[in-house]
Amino acid sequence: MASYPISGDRETPLLDDTVDGSVDHKGLPVRRSSSGGWRSAAFIIGVEVAERLAYYGIASNLISFLIGPLGQSTAAAAANVNTWSGASSLLPLLGAFVADAYLGRYYTIIVASLVYILGLGLLSVSAVLPSPSTSECQKTKEIASSVGQGGHKPCVQAFGADQFDGQDPAEGKAKRSFFNWWYFSMCFGSVTILSVLNYIQDNLGWGLGFGIPCIGMVIALLIFLLGTKTYRYSIDGDEKSPFIRIGQVFVSAARNWRTTDSSLAVEEVARGTLPHQGSQQFRFLNKALLAPDGSKEDGKVCSVSEVEEAKAVLRLFPIWTTCLAYAMVFAQSSTFFTKQGITMDRSLRSGFVIPAASLQSFISLGVIIFIPIYDRIFVPIARSLTRKPSGITMLQRIGTGIFLSTISMVIAALIEIKRLKTAEEYGLIDMPNVTVPMSVFWLIPQYILFGIADVFTMIGLQEFFYDQVPNELRSIGLALYLSIFGVGSFLSSFLISVVDKTTSWFNDNLNQAHLDYFYWMLAGLSAVGLVSYLYFAKSYIYNRVNTV
């Protein structure tokens, strides 16, 4: 696997200054004092900010484009946005596989950035020049962001975290903060740029609105390349590919499914699995310790470490599944929240009209405000009480965010009830094109709470899926985290389609619709998801106890 540039002859650094498991851009042992850390992470964070600008430059205002120029209904547009978002969040699984198995994260980031630039360039041109079909322009959009994100998103964050040595006390502490400040930087860039970008798209044209992210990606790629000599590049040992190791465990366990418990117990004692806390969890995988014919020939029997590695991956899926309800709630911020805002009073005293899609910036604002509070105040206080390096465990952090997202949907439902009552009081039920005399700032609490929930759950999921997979599969781990939101978007799209066919909740005239009913439904699903999550989180066994 090509994880770093080809090496050349050069003097080897002193061993006490080297970082285990990493090399420099020449393929030689890397010096701790002159590589990695925040100096390298800054370059990587820069390219991620630009990529998020490109992605949200499309995603944040896509529903307005679908309802406006393409003339789709509210329900159809919301379903299409969720489907597109889902595809964009699932493709990283493919990109992560390519990175972890073949190209390596560094080269995958470069290739994905070039694809992004090409796609956004074509998108900008197609939005300016006459097109035979508006649907063709839309397909170009999906290709531009989805394919680019597929290779880019899971690798950039994993590559950034690779710049910190978790075995070094000082760098280990910085690594835990990295995920917080990574998300902070991403949201800071979004909140300062997206408001302007949405205004440009609404008032100056879609071509310019898509061209700016394209230019941003070009600049970001150049910045990323400038940091090449400072990066730490992860290397693999001579052992088998993690995909092969894990796959062999499942194949061997399935092949030995007829093995009796007594035979398995004898082998477990002989292999010393009983002292392991997780040895009895997913015990059926312990059958991979036996050869089909009872022999002990090399190559036919999996080791204890390989079995435990497979169990560590399998333990992730109950957590993955129970977080889908959170992802379904998360999908609403760029669909129905935006549509609500369009109907409300968005004018300021100066006469300026706030683009409805720019309200999503308040999610980023919530993140920006709360991350320093979390990292500098909450964590030290919690650390003094729990004696845990991170203050609270990763799963406790995720669960807190799921709870807050449930509350945000309750607030959203209550605000929608007030909006409907206001429309009724002013006789606007049958007048969908007239602005409801209710300030759009009533929506801010649900956006802000979304942001605070992200600080807990979104960042917690990033750290959890990076940390709890084998070292060689960390891009795959982050792709699994992203796939939660991909599948969640598809589920949201499916739910919207079902509700639209069976009820009148999504009437194109929102004054006659009942989004509040839909929000109550999502709050209920989120509550059920939270209870299920707590059940599985309680029995979860961490792969690396010192990182909880």
N, C-alpha and C positions, 0 to 999 in steps of 0.2 A: 504494500500500500504506500502510495506516495504522499507522505504527510508534510514534507518540507522540501525546499529546493535542494538540488544535487550538491554534494559536498566537494570541497577542494582541500588541498594540503595546507595545514596551518598549525601553528603551535597549540597544543592542548592546554586549556586553562588549569589552574590549580584545582584539585579535587574538592577542597573545602569551600570553594566559591561556586561550585557547579550545582545545577538543579537536576535531581534524578528524574528520568523519564522524559527529558526535554533536550532539544538541541537548538543551535542558532540557525540562521539562514544559510549557512554553509554546510550544515549537517554535522557540526562538531559540538562537543559539550558546551553548554551555555553558561555564561557567568551570571550569577544572581545580581551582582552589583551593577551590571550594565545592560540588563534586559528585563523584560516583563514588568509586573507591577502596574501602577497607575500611569506611568509614562507610556507604556504600550497600550493599555486599555483605553486611553484617551483617543488614539487614532481609530480604534475599533468602534468606540461609542459614536464617533463622528459619522462613520459610514452608516451606522444603524439609524441615527437621527434622520439622515437623508432618505434612507429606504422607507422609514415610517412616513415621512413627508410624501413620498411617492404613493405609498399604499393608501393613506388616509386622504390624500388629495383626490383620489377616486372614490374611496369607500364612503367618506363622510357626506358627500353630496350626491351619491349615485341615485338615491330614491327621487330626488328632485329632477334629475335628468330623465329618469324613466317615466315619471308622471308628466313632466313637461314636454320636451321635444319628442319623446317616443309615445306619449299618450296612453300609458298603461294605467289600469285602475290601482287604487291604493293597495288592495290586498295582493294583486299580482306583482306590483312593484316591490312590496315588502318581501314576498316569497322569493322573487328573483334576486334581490339583494342578499338574502340569507343563503340562497343556493350558491351564488358567486363567492360569498364570504366563506362558505363551507369548503368549496373546492380549493380556495386559496390557503386554507388552513390544513387541508389534508395532503396537498402536494409536498409539503416539507418532509413527509415520511419518505418519499422517493429521493428527495434531495439529500436527506440525512444518510440514507443507505449508500448513495453514491459517495458521499464524503467519507463515511466511516469505513467503507469497504474498498474504495478505489482511489479517489483523487486526494483526499485529505481536506481539512477545513479551509486552509489558506487558498488553495487553487479553486475550490468550489465557490468561495466568496467572490473571487475575481470573475469566474465564468458567469455566475448568477448576476453580478452587477452589470456585465456587458449585455446580458439578455434583457435586463431591466431597462437599460439605456436605449437599446434598439426598439423594444416594445413601446416605451413611452414616446420615443421619437415618431414612430409610425402613428401612434395614437394622436399626437398633436397635429400631425399633418392631416390625418383623416377627419379631425374635427374642424379643420379650416377649409379644406378643399371639398367640393361637392362630391357626395357619395351616392352610388346607385341605390343603397339601402341603409337606413339608419341602423338596422340590426347588425350589419357588417361592422359598423363602427363599434357597436357594443361588444361584439365578439373579439374585436381587437383589444378592447379594454381588458377583457377577462384574461386573454392570453398574456398581455403586457404585465399585469400584476401577479397573476397566479403562478406562471412559470418562473418569473423572476424571484418571487418570494419562496417558491419551492426549494430552491437551492440556497437562498440567502439567509432566510430567517433562522433556521435551526443551527447554522454554522457560526454565524457572527457572535451570538451570545456565548456559545460553547467555547469559541476561540478566545473571546475576551476573558472568560473565567479561567481558561488554561494559562493565562499570564500570571496567575497567583499560585504559589506552591502551598497546597493545603497542609503539608507536613511541617511547614515552618510556622511557629506560633504567630509571628507578626503578620506574615502574608496570609495565614489561615483566617485571622480576624478581618483582614482587608477583603478577603474573598467573600466572607459572609456579608460585608457591606456592599460589595460590588453589585449584587443583584438589586439592592435598594437604589443605588445611585445610577445604575444602568437605566432603570425604569424612570427615575427622576429626570435624567437627561433627555430621554426619549419624549416624555410628556412635556418637558419645558420647551423643547423644539416645536412640538405640536401646537401648544397653546399660543406661542408667539408667531407662528406662521400660518396655521390653518384658518384663523379668522380672516386674514388678508386674502388667502387663497380662495376661500369660499366666496368672498366678496367679488373677487376677480371673475370667478366662474359664473356668478349670477348676473354680473353687470357689464363685464368687458369681453366675455366670450370663453368658450370651453377650450379653444386652441391654446390661448395664453395660459389658461388655468392648468392645462396638462403639460405645457412646455416648461414651466418653471420647475416642477419636480424632476423633469428630465435633465435640466441643467444642474440641479442640485445633486443628482446621482453621479454625473460626470465629475463634479468637484469632489464629492465624497470618495470616489474610487481613487482619484489622484492622492488624496490625503491618506487613504488606507495604504497605498503603495509606498508612501514616504516613510511609514513606520516599519517596513519590511525588516530592516537590520536590527530592530529592537525587539522583535517578537520572539517568543518561545514556541517552538514547534514540538508537539507531542509525538513520541515515537512508540512503536509497538515492539514487543519482544519477539522471540522466534517461535512462540507458542501458536497454536491454531487460532484461526479467526474466531472471534466471540460468537458470530452467527453460527459457525459450525459447531462450536462447543455446546452452545445452548440447544441447538437443534438436535444434536446427538443424544442429549439427555432425554428429551421428549420421545425420540424414536426408540431409544433403548428401554425406557419405562413402558411404552406401549407394547414393545415386543415381549416384555416380561410380565404382561398383565396377569398371566395365570400363576405367577409365583405365589406360594403360600406365605402367610404372615410369619410362620415359624422360621422358614428359610430366610426371610427378609430380616427378622429380628437377629438371627445369628450373624448375618453379614453386617448389620448396623453396629453391633457390639464390636465386631472385629475391626471395622473401619473407624470406630471412635466417634460416631455421629451423635450418640446419646447426650454427651455434655453440651451440645450446641442447642441454644434456645429454640432455633427454628427447625431443628431436625424432625420434629413430629408434625410440623405444618406442611401441608401438601405432601404427606408421607408417601403417596403413590409414586412420586418421582424418585424416592429412594430405591425403587426397583431397578433404576439405571445402574446401580452399584453391582448388579449381578450380570453374568454372561448367560445367554440363553441355555447353554448346555451345562452350566455350572462350572465352566472352566474359568481360569483367571488370566487368559492370554492377553498380552498387551494389545491395545487398540480395540478391544471388544468390551471393555469395562470403563465406565465413567468414574472419575475421581470424586471424592467428597466435595472438594472445592467447586468442581463443575456443577454438581447437583445443587449446591447451595447458591451458586450464581444463577442457575435457572429458576430457583425458587424466588430469588430476589426480584427477578423480572416479573414473575407471575404474580407476586404480591402487589404490584403496581396497578393491576387491572381493576380490582374492586374500588380503589381510590379513583381511578380514571372514570369508571362508570358512574359513580355517585356524584361526580362533579359536573355531569352533563346538564343537570337542571340549572346550575349556575351559568353555564354557557348559554342556555336558552334565554335566560334573563338578560345576559350581557348583550345578546343580539338586538335587543329592542332599542338600544341607544341610538343606532344609526337608521332606524326605520320609523316606528310609530312615534317615538319621542320627537323626531324631526317633523313628522307630519302634523303632530299636535301644535308645534311651535309655529308652523305656517299659518294656522288659523287664528293665532293670538296677536295681540298688539305688540309689534316689535320695534316701534318707532321711539326714538329718543327726543329730548326737547329740542335738539339742534336740527331735527328733521331727518337724521340718518336712520335708515331701517336696517336692523340687525339681520343678517342672513340666518335662517332657522338652523341650518347645518352647523353654523359656528358655535351654537350652544354646547356642542360636544366638547368644546374647549374647556368647559367648566369641569368635565371629568378629569382632564389633565391638570387643571388648576387645583382640584382636590388632592390629586397625587402630589403635586409640587409642594403644597402647603403641609401635607401630613407626613411625607417621607422624612424630612429632617426631624420632625417631632418623634416619629417612630424610632429612627436610628439613633438620635442623640439623647432622647429623654425616656421613651418607653422601654427600649431594650436595656439600658443600664439599670433602670429601676427593676425590671423583671429579672434581670441577671442576678441582682443582689438578693432577690426573693427565692428564685428557683435554683440558683447555682449552675444554670445551663449557659454555655457560651453565647447562644443566640437569644437568651431571655426566655422565649417560649419555643416549643418544638415546631417543626415545619408544619406538622398536621394540625396543631392547635391554631397556628396562624391561618391556614387555609380555611378551617372551620369557622373562625371568626368572620372572615370575609363573606362566606356563604350566608351566615346569619344576617350580616349587614345588607347583603343584596336582597334578601327576602323582605327586610324592612323597607328598602328602596321601592320595591314593587307595591307595597302597601301605601306608601306615600304617593306614588304615581297614580294609583287608583283613586285616592282621595282628591288629588288635584284635578283629575279628569272629571270626577263628579261635580266639582265646583265649576269647571269650565262649561259643562253641559247645562248646569243651572243658570249660569250667567247668560248663555246663549238663549235659553228659554225666557228668562226675565226680559231680555231686550227684543224678543220676537224674531230671533235669527235662526230658528229651527229649519226653515225652508230657504234660507239665504246663505249657502255655503261659501260664496265669494265675498261676503262682507266680514270684515275683521271683528272677531269677538272682543268686546271692550274689557279685556282682562290681560294684564301685563304678562309677557312671556317669561318674565323673571320669576313667576310662580313655579316654573319648571326647574329652577336652579337647585333647590334642595335635593331632588332625586338625582340630578347629575353629580352634585358634590358627593352625595353618599355613595354613588357608583364609584367615584374616584377613590374614596377611603376604603371601600370594599376591595378595590383592585390592589391597594397597597398590601392588604393582607393575603387575599386569595391568589391574585395573578402572580405577584412576586413569589409567594410561597410555593406555588405550583412550579414556577421556573426553577427555583432552588431544589425542590424535592425531586423533580424528574431528572435534573442534572446530577444530583448527588447519589441517587439510589440505584443507578444503573452501573454496569461495569465500565471502567475508565474508557475502554475503546468504543463504547456505544453512547457517549454523551450527546452527540448530535442527534442520535435516534431518540434519546431520552427527552430532549427539548422538542423534537418533532412530535413525540407522543403528547406532550403538554399542549402543543398547538392543535393537535388533532381533536382534543376535547372541544375546542371552540369550532372546529370544522364540523364535527358530528352534531354539536349543539345547534349550529346554524341550520343544518339540514333538518334536524328535528323541529326547530322553530318554524322553518318553511313548511314542513309537513303539517304541523299543528295549525298554522295559519290557513292552509288550504282546506283542511277538514272543517275548521270553524267557519270559514267563509262560505262553504257549501251547505252547512247545516244551520247557520244563524244569520242574523243581519247585523252582527257586531261590527263589521268592517264596511259599512255603507260608505260610498265615496264621499257623501256629505257627512263629515265627522260630527256635525251637530245632531244628526239622526242616528249615529252609530253608538256603540257601547264599548269603547276601548277599556272602560273601567272594569267591565266584566272579564275581559281578557287578562287584564292586569291582576285581578283577584285570582284567576285560574293559575297564572304563573307564580303568584305568591304561594298558593297552595302546593304546586309542584315543587317549588324551591324548598318549602318546609319539609315535604316528604323526602326530598333529596338530602337535606341536612340530617334528618334522623337516620337515614341509611348510611350516610357518610360517617356519622359518629359511631355507629355500630362497628363498621369495618376499621376505622381509625383506632378504636380502642384496643383492638387485637393486633395491630400492625407491628411487625418486628423490623426495626431499622437495620439497613445493610451496613451502615457505618455509625456506630453508637456515638462516637465522639463528635458527630456533626449535627445532632438533633437540635 
